[in-house]
Amino acid sequence: MNKQQLLNKIDSAWQQLKESYCNLTESQMTQPGITGKWSVKDILAHATTWEEEALKSLPLIMHSRRLPRYKELYGGLDAFNALMTEKKRSLSLSDILKQFEATHQRLITYIRGAPEEMFTTETRFRRRLRLDTYSHYPIHTKAILEWCTGIAKR
């Protein structure tokens, strides 16, 4: 896979995530229960958090540095996710949507500037991108779409 192919994969999964909530009202987007207690707003904040984490980690990976351990720092991924969700919960839907778009654009810009050799084999760099983007978004896209199907049946 080259850089452009990876960018295409990210974009496709990103667009599907955005389409999953495009017909929802603000009230529906802030209603809990999509995934556990999370609302669509919480899911978008969560996706943003992991893109922010990618932006922190990718430069470290590129320079062969050790990444922080979520288990050591936060007690694991679930604890990190819970902490970040609570940290962002007080933000408005509008603020979350702005962060969601802006962080994604920063990540795409960063990827475009990264050396091609980061993409040609299954590098740590490419693995981190996969985990934080095109293999992550579909999990939440599916949850939102399933929730929306439940709304439509009511």
N, C-alpha and C positions, 0 to 999 in steps of 0.2 A: 504494500500500500504506500502511495506517496502522499505528500502533504495535501494536495488538492483532493484526492480521494477521501482522505480523513476529514477535511473540511466539509465535503459534500455529505458524508455520513452524519457529522455533527449537525449540519444545517437541516437535513431531512428529519432527524429525530427532534430537533428544536422546534421546527415548524409544526410537527405533529403535536408536541406538547402545547404550543400556543393555540392550535386549533381546538384542542380538547376543552378549553374553557371559554372560547370566544363568544359563545351565545349565552353565557351566564350573566345574571345581574350581579350588581355589587353585593346585594344581600346574600345571594347564593354563594358567591365567592368567599364570603367570610363565615359561612355556616360550617360548624365543625362536623366531623363524621366521615370525611372522605377516606382517610387512613387513620384509624384510631380516633383521636381527638382533633386531628389536623383538618383544617379547611383548605380550599384551593389556595388562598392567600398564604397559609403556612407552608404548603407544598412549594409554592414559587419562591418563598423566602429560603426554604431548604435547598432548592436547586441552585439558588444564588450563592448560598453559603458554600456549597461544594465547588462552584466555579471560582469563588474567592480562594478557597483552599488550593485549587489547581494553580491559580496565579501565584500563590506563595510557594508551592512545592515544585513546580516545573523548573524555575531557575536553579533551585537546589539540585534537582535531578540532573539538569544539564551540566552542572559543574561537579558531578559525582559526590555530592554532599549527602549526609544522612538526613532523613526526614524526621520531624518530630513524631513521637509515638503517641497516638490518641489514648491508648491504654494508660500510659504513664502520666500524661498531662490531664486527662479528663475522666479516667476510669473506663474508657472504651468508646466505641463509635456511638452506641446508643446514648450514653451520657453526654457526649459532645453534641449530638443532634438535639437532645432535649434542652441543653443549655443554650444553643444557638436559636432554637425555636422560641424559648422564653425571652431571650434578648431582643428578638425582632417582633414579638407579638404586639407590642404597643405601637408599632409603626402603622400608618394608614395603608389601605390598599393601594392608593396612588403612589405612596413612597415605595412600597414593595415592588410595584410594577416598574417604576423608574429604575430601581436598583437592579431588578431582573434584566432589563434591557441594557443598561449601561455596563453591568458586569460582563454580560455575554459579549458585548461589543469589544470590551477590553481584552477578553480571552481570545476572541477571534483575531484581533490585531496582534496579540502576542504570538499566537500560533503562526500567523502569516510571516512573522519576522524570525521564526525559529529556523535553524539550519535543517536542510532537507534530510540529512542523515539521522535526525531524530525520528523519522517516520518510515524509513525504508525496511526496517526489521522490527521485530517485537521488542522494542527497547522499554526501559522503565518509564521513559517519557511518554511513549505512546500508550503504555498500559494505564498510566495515571489518567491520561486524557480519556481513554475509553471508560474507565470506572466513573469518572466525574462528569461525563457528558453523554455520549450516544448509547451507552448501555445503562445509564442511570435515568435519563429522561423517560424512556418507555415504561418503566415501572410505575412512574407517577402519572403518565398519560393514561395508562390502562386503568388505574384506580379512579381517576377523574371521569373517564368515559363510563365506567361501570356505575359510578355514583349518579351520573347524568341520566343513564338508562333508568335507574330507580326513580328519579324525579319524573321522567316522562311517563312512567307507568302509573303514577299517582293521580 
